[in-house]
Amino acid sequence: MALHEFPADGRRVYLGGWRAPMGWEATRGELRVVRPEEVELGRYPDVPTLVVAHSAPRPEGVEAELVDVGTGVLDEEYGADVEGKFVLASGPARVVHEKAVAERGAAGLVLYRELLDAPDAVPYAALWPSADEVGRLGVAFSISYRQALRLKSMLRRGPVVLRGSVESRFFAGRLEVVEATLPGEADEYVLFIAHLCHPRPGAHDNASGSGLLLELARAARELAEGGAKLALGLKFMWVPEFSGTVAYLEAREDAIRRVRAVLNLDMVGASQERTGGVITVVGISPFNPTFLPLLAYHTLRECLRPLEHYGGRRVLPPLKLSLVPYAGGSDHHVFADPQLGVPVAAFIEWPDRYYHTSMDVADNLDPGVLRSVGAAALAAAACVASANDALVVESAHVCACVAEEYFSARLVELLKSGREYANLAYPKLAGWLADSVMSLARLARGREAGEAVRRVAEELGGRLERRAEAAVRDLGRVGSLKSVRLKRVDDPRVLRRARRCPLRLSDVIARLPREKREALRRLIYVKKRRLEADIAYYLFDGRRSVQQIFEELYAFREDVDAEGFKALVDAMLETGWLEEVGGARG
């Protein structure tokens, strides 16, 4: 066991661009309506998400009129004077704080989200200030959607006055990363990771992942003590999400070079009936396609297979599960960096109607789901950690079968999107899947096994392309494919990443001049344009033009927005997250 500690002072920057958070804690808070009638909106810690994380301390209390500013993200929403007042807003906490408190002198925030499935849940929100911003913060609260609707109704009848108080403090904190190691024969490892930083109640996000990780460590140790031998060791890490992982990577580059695969456990144990979720395995990325999502999905299905039968007959699967396109948003994304090249997969149960709210409680968890995901994760890790050449080749065939199944389902969606888009996307998808299987060759010890994996991957790529070509041809003959105009970004510049950390979009936006900042926020928060910024950033390798990178991203996500992508690229370049290499090559 080891405990690694890293500064969390709101100043330290890790991997060239990831600013550490400030230490903060709250001990008491209260929010209530005092006029036109007395209404208690909540007390902290009874409502654990009432006080917005990083709220300024106001132990003496603030009494002020309430103003509804809609989302609170745009200048035009501030027609009324908000100086010295509370603002009611549904936008992101940090953006609303900038607009209302920093720029217009509001006394504080009352935030909500339009949670139609959970109108009584109080959402978690946070401001994430730097050390220099702490002295300029306002008091901030979060309330449920039902409470927000009541306040809006009261405002339509006349002025509303709130009183709120918070006892909190800021301090120079520490990012604590707990690491446990079970050695193997080689000084190389399969890493399990789960984050443990979220505020109460946080049962699903992410006590489920952290608790399951503890059980996996216990079970793995028991197996080792019983005589199980692994070629590779197992590591188990509990981290503050993103910040702890980035800090660890900067400090322990030598250790990361010995990690052969990463499995992330994030929200892995909720009752699907209560939360509405699906157990997903986060799939193949366009920037670092590897075998691990295919293998993890296979082990998950195999672990559930005995539960699919009753009385000798096959029935519906007991749990909903899916292999989904790659998404970031958790610690696997840090390791997925193509500059590291580590195979990654994540188990994430999504959606969850109580995600980041006061209703993410232990009663929502299901031990059966935890058991299934845990068995699948440990089986996938054991397969990698004990890999001999015969198992590597067998795994290549298994992953190829999963890839074919996934490609068939995705091909249907591509064909629905039109002939031109299908012709653009299917060769890239086939290539990513073939490369994923090919990545298993890294685990092969002998040349013969490596060549066998390469043959499986090449044959897979060829089969997938031929299948797609035939489908496009046959459907085109009978007029079943619509014609579409492809999106384009005509930009020959060749750019590369300037930071070693994942993209932090909030930092990019905050550093822009006001007019450009407003325009980008409008695209994101009002027009709801999809940018896929975190994925796009990893694609900038200094070898392809902006136009080529957009084509790659567009093939990955049909709904990515061309206008938004161009604005994002210019913003990243202007704020130092990208740097120019030269004109288009080759």
Sequence and secondary structure as in RCSB ss.txt:
>XXXX:A:sequence
MALHEFPADGRRVYLGGWRAPMGWEATRGELRVVRPEEVELGRYPDVPTLVVAHSAPRPEGVEAELVDVGTGVLD
EEYGADVEGKFVLASGPARVVHEKAVAERGAAGLVLYRELLDAPDAVPYAALWPSADEVGRLGVAFSISYRQALR
LKSMLRRGPVVLRGSVESRFFAGRLEVVEATLPGEADEYVLFIAHLCHPRPGAHDNASGSGLLLELARAARELAE
GGAKLALGLKFMWVPEFSGTVAYLEAREDAIRRVRAVLNLDMVGASQERTGGVITVVGISPFNPTFLPLLAYHTL
RECLRPLEHYGGRRVLPPLKLSLVPYAGGSDHHVFADPQLGVPVAAFIEWPDRYYHTSMDVADNLDPGVLRSVGA
AALAAAACVASANDALVVESAHVCACVAEEYFSARLVELLKSGREYANLAYPKLAGWLADSVMSLARLARGREAG
EAVRRVAEELGGRLERRAEAAVRDLGRVGSLKSVRLKRVDDPRVLRRARRCPLRLSDVIARLPREKREALRRLIY
VKKRRLEADIAYYLFDGRRSVQQIFEELYAFREDVDAEGFKALVDAMLETGWLEEVGGARG
>XXXX:A:secstr
 EEEEEEEBS  EETTTEE  BEEEEEEEEEEEEESS EEEEEETTSTTSB BT   EEEEEEEEEEE TTS SG
GG  S  TTSEEEE S HHHHHIIIIITT  SEEEE    TT TT  B  B    GGGGGG  EEEE  HHHHHH
HHHHHHHS  EEEEEEEEEEE EEEEEEEEEE  SSS EEEEEEE    SS IIIIIIHHHHHHHHHHHHHHHHH
TT   SSEEEEEEE TTHHHHHHHHH HHHHTTEEEEEEEES  B HHHH  EEEEE   SSS  SHHHHHHHHH
HHHHGGGGEETTEE   SS EEEE    SSTHHHHT TTT   EEEEEEE  TTTTBTT  GGGB HHHHHHHHH
HHHHHHHHHHT  HHHHHHHHHHHHHHHHHHHHHHHHHHHHT HHHHHHHHHHHHHHHHHHHHGGGGG  SHHHH
HHHHHHHHHHHHHHHHHHHHHHHHHHHTT S            EEEE  SS   HHHHHHTS HHHHHHHHIIII
IS  B  HHHHHHH EEEEEHHHHHHHHHHH TTB HHHHHHHHHHHHHTTSEEEEES   
